[in-house]
Amino acid sequence: MARGDKSKYTDKQKRQAEHIEESYEERGASKDEAERRAWATVNAAHGGGEKPGGGGYGKPENKAPYKRGSKKGGKASKKGSSKKVGTKKAASKKGGSKKGSSKKGGSKKGGAKKGGSKKRR
């Protein structure tokens, strides 16, 4: 089988690649880049063509590659990142003030001991 030959892929795999390719083109990728990414996603999910003689023959479908794109998009979007960042900041401020007060007390004691030993030398 020559490189780029899609004869071992099922009709379902070809449709999936086509839909993924269209999605990438809508997001601004070139035609060639969109096609490359689409087939890479299908291969990651199926392990290759599922007809006899293909690399993914007889293996179950892995859905993780299809979910990856939506997670990346959610993180990159302004709406999703501002909500997530805001909650993290609020949580870190709350936790930091409580922890910081206890650390300050402990560091003063340790500093006094260390400072005292330095003065004696």
MARPAMAR-400937 format. One record per residue (C-alpha): residue number from 1; x, y, z; residue in three letters. Coordinates in pm, 1 decimal. Example, Ala and Ser with C-alpha at 12.3 -4.5 7.8 and 13.67 -1.06 7.14 Angstrom:
<fivexs>
fivex num:1&u:1230.0&v:-450.0&w:780.0&residuo:ALA
fivex num:2&u:1367.0&v:-106.0&w:714.0&residuo:SER
</fivexs>
This chain:
<fivexs>
fivex num:1&u:0.0&v:0.0&w:0.0&residuo:MET
fivex num:2&u:147.4&v:332.6&w:-109.4&residuo:ALA
fivex num:3&u:184.8&v:622.4&w:128.6&residuo:ARG
fivex num:4&u:-135.6&v:825.2&w:149.9&residuo:GLY
fivex num:5&u:-350.3&v:541.6&w:14.5&residuo:ASP
fivex num:6&u:-685.2&v:540.7&w:196.4&residuo:LYS
fivex num:7&u:-816.5&v:208.5&w:63.3&residuo:SER
fivex num:8&u:-795.7&v:36.5&w:404.8&residuo:LYS
fivex num:9&u:-1007.2&v:302.1&w:576.1&residuo:TYR
fivex num:10&u:-1378.8&v:244.4&w:626.8&residuo:THR
fivex num:11&u:-1643.7&v:483.9&w:496.5&residuo:ASP
fivex num:12&u:-1703.1&v:597.1&w:854.7&residuo:LYS
fivex num:13&u:-1335.0&v:685.7&w:899.1&residuo:GLN
fivex num:14&u:-1335.4&v:878.7&w:570.5&residuo:LYS
fivex num:15&u:-1646.2&v:1072.5&w:678.7&residuo:ARG
fivex num:16&u:-1491.0&v:1150.4&w:1015.3&residuo:GLN
fivex num:17&u:-1175.1&v:1281.7&w:851.0&residuo:ALA
fivex num:18&u:-1384.3&v:1493.7&w:614.4&residuo:GLU
fivex num:19&u:-1580.9&v:1654.1&w:899.0&residuo:HIS
fivex num:20&u:-1267.8&v:1715.7&w:1105.2&residuo:ILE
fivex num:21&u:-1097.9&v:1870.2&w:801.6&residuo:GLU
fivex num:22&u:-1391.7&v:2107.8&w:746.3&residuo:GLU
fivex num:23&u:-1376.1&v:2210.8&w:1109.9&residuo:SER
fivex num:24&u:-1005.3&v:2294.3&w:1088.5&residuo:TYR
fivex num:25&u:-1061.2&v:2494.9&w:769.8&residuo:GLU
fivex num:26&u:-1335.1&v:2696.4&w:943.0&residuo:GLU
fivex num:27&u:-1084.2&v:2774.3&w:1218.5&residuo:ARG
fivex num:28&u:-833.5&v:2910.9&w:966.9&residuo:GLY
fivex num:29&u:-603.4&v:2619.5&w:880.7&residuo:ALA
fivex num:30&u:-497.7&v:2575.4&w:517.7&residuo:SER
fivex num:31&u:-651.6&v:2295.2&w:310.6&residuo:LYS
fivex num:32&u:-338.4&v:2077.8&w:327.0&residuo:ASP
fivex num:33&u:-282.2&v:2138.7&w:698.6&residuo:GLU
fivex num:34&u:-647.8&v:2067.0&w:776.7&residuo:ALA
fivex num:35&u:-633.4&v:1738.2&w:584.4&residuo:GLU
fivex num:36&u:-311.0&v:1635.3&w:758.7&residuo:ARG
fivex num:37&u:-455.1&v:1709.1&w:1103.3&residuo:ARG
fivex num:38&u:-783.2&v:1534.4&w:1022.5&residuo:ALA
fivex num:39&u:-616.1&v:1208.7&w:921.3&residuo:TRP
fivex num:40&u:-380.0&v:1230.9&w:1218.6&residuo:ALA
fivex num:41&u:-684.3&v:1252.9&w:1446.9&residuo:THR
fivex num:42&u:-856.3&v:957.3&w:1277.8&residuo:VAL
fivex num:43&u:-535.3&v:752.9&w:1301.6&residuo:ASN
fivex num:44&u:-496.2&v:840.1&w:1669.8&residuo:ALA
fivex num:45&u:-852.2&v:725.3&w:1736.3&residuo:ALA
fivex num:46&u:-854.2&v:409.3&w:1525.3&residuo:HIS
fivex num:47&u:-488.4&v:315.8&w:1495.9&residuo:GLY
fivex num:48&u:-509.6&v:310.6&w:1115.9&residuo:GLY
fivex num:49&u:-747.4&v:168.5&w:859.0&residuo:GLY
fivex num:50&u:-999.9&v:-76.1&w:1000.9&residuo:GLU
fivex num:51&u:-1046.0&v:-294.8&w:695.1&residuo:LYS
fivex num:52&u:-845.2&v:-620.9&w:689.4&residuo:PRO
fivex num:53&u:-479.3&v:-536.5&w:634.1&residuo:GLY
fivex num:54&u:-506.9&v:-195.8&w:799.9&residuo:GLY
fivex num:55&u:-320.0&v:-110.3&w:1120.4&residuo:GLY
fivex num:56&u:-634.5&v:-57.1&w:1327.2&residuo:GLY
fivex num:57&u:-810.2&v:-376.8&w:1220.3&residuo:TYR
fivex num:58&u:-984.0&v:-547.1&w:1512.4&residuo:GLY
fivex num:59&u:-898.0&v:-281.8&w:1770.9&residuo:LYS
fivex num:60&u:-1151.5&v:-73.4&w:1965.6&residuo:PRO
fivex num:61&u:-1191.7&v:297.4&w:1889.4&residuo:GLU
fivex num:62&u:-1016.9&v:541.5&w:2124.4&residuo:ASN
fivex num:63&u:-1240.1&v:850.1&w:2169.6&residuo:LYS
fivex num:64&u:-980.2&v:1061.9&w:2354.2&residuo:ALA
fivex num:65&u:-837.7&v:1239.4&w:2044.5&residuo:PRO
fivex num:66&u:-1183.4&v:1371.8&w:1957.0&residuo:TYR
fivex num:67&u:-1229.1&v:1517.9&w:2304.1&residuo:LYS
fivex num:68&u:-884.6&v:1678.9&w:2314.9&residuo:ARG
fivex num:69&u:-974.2&v:1953.0&w:2068.1&residuo:GLY
fivex num:70&u:-1269.9&v:2081.1&w:2267.2&residuo:SER
fivex num:71&u:-1064.1&v:2095.6&w:2585.3&residuo:LYS
fivex num:72&u:-792.8&v:2297.5&w:2413.9&residuo:LYS
fivex num:73&u:-1051.3&v:2533.4&w:2267.0&residuo:GLY
fivex num:74&u:-1211.3&v:2585.1&w:2605.8&residuo:GLY
fivex num:75&u:-880.9&v:2678.2&w:2764.9&residuo:LYS
fivex num:76&u:-791.9&v:2915.7&w:2484.9&residuo:ALA
fivex num:77&u:-1124.1&v:3099.4&w:2482.5&residuo:SER
fivex num:78&u:-1149.5&v:3426.6&w:2671.9&residuo:LYS
fivex num:79&u:-1469.3&v:3328.9&w:2846.6&residuo:LYS
fivex num:80&u:-1339.1&v:3000.1&w:2986.6&residuo:GLY
fivex num:81&u:-997.7&v:3126.2&w:3091.4&residuo:SER
fivex num:82&u:-1126.8&v:3430.5&w:3281.2&residuo:SER
fivex num:83&u:-1363.7&v:3217.2&w:3488.4&residuo:LYS
fivex num:84&u:-1096.2&v:2961.4&w:3568.3&residuo:LYS
fivex num:85&u:-830.0&v:3219.2&w:3646.0&residuo:VAL
fivex num:86&u:-1066.8&v:3414.9&w:3868.4&residuo:GLY
fivex num:87&u:-1151.1&v:3113.2&w:4082.2&residuo:THR
fivex num:88&u:-788.1&v:3012.9&w:4112.2&residuo:LYS
fivex num:89&u:-686.9&v:3362.0&w:4218.3&residuo:LYS
fivex num:90&u:-961.0&v:3378.9&w:4479.3&residuo:ALA
fivex num:91&u:-867.1&v:3037.4&w:4615.2&residuo:ALA
fivex num:92&u:-497.0&v:3118.3&w:4626.4&residuo:SER
fivex num:93&u:-559.4&v:3449.5&w:4802.3&residuo:LYS
fivex num:94&u:-775.1&v:3282.2&w:5065.2&residuo:LYS
fivex num:95&u:-531.7&v:2997.7&w:5118.1&residuo:GLY
fivex num:96&u:-227.4&v:3223.4&w:5099.1&residuo:GLY
fivex num:97&u:-344.5&v:3461.9&w:5370.4&residuo:SER
fivex num:98&u:-414.3&v:3180.1&w:5614.8&residuo:LYS
fivex num:99&u:-90.7&v:3000.6&w:5540.6&residuo:LYS
fivex num:100&u:108.0&v:3321.3&w:5527.5&residuo:GLY
fivex num:101&u:8.7&v:3428.1&w:5879.1&residuo:SER
fivex num:102&u:118.9&v:3096.5&w:6028.4&residuo:SER
fivex num:103&u:442.9&v:3100.0&w:5829.5&residuo:LYS
fivex num:104&u:522.6&v:3454.5&w:5937.6&residuo:LYS
fivex num:105&u:494.2&v:3358.5&w:6302.3&residuo:GLY
fivex num:106&u:719.1&v:3058.0&w:6252.7&residuo:GLY
fivex num:107&u:974.5&v:3250.8&w:6050.8&residuo:SER
fivex num:108&u:1007.0&v:3520.4&w:6317.4&residuo:LYS
fivex num:109&u:1092.3&v:3260.7&w:6579.0&residuo:LYS
fivex num:110&u:1341.6&v:3092.1&w:6350.0&residuo:GLY
fivex num:111&u:1488.6&v:3426.2&w:6248.7&residuo:GLY
fivex num:112&u:1538.7&v:3532.9&w:6610.1&residuo:ALA
fivex num:113&u:1727.3&v:3213.4&w:6687.6&residuo:LYS
fivex num:114&u:1943.6&v:3241.6&w:6379.4&residuo:LYS
fivex num:115&u:1998.6&v:3611.0&w:6435.7&residuo:GLY
fivex num:116&u:2093.7&v:3549.9&w:6795.8&residuo:GLY
fivex num:117&u:2350.0&v:3288.5&w:6701.5&residuo:SER
fivex num:118&u:2504.8&v:3521.1&w:6444.1&residuo:LYS
fivex num:119&u:2544.3&v:3798.8&w:6701.6&residuo:LYS
fivex num:120&u:2725.4&v:3566.3&w:6941.2&residuo:ARG
fivex num:121&u:2993.5&v:3478.9&w:6688.5&residuo:ARG
</fivexs>
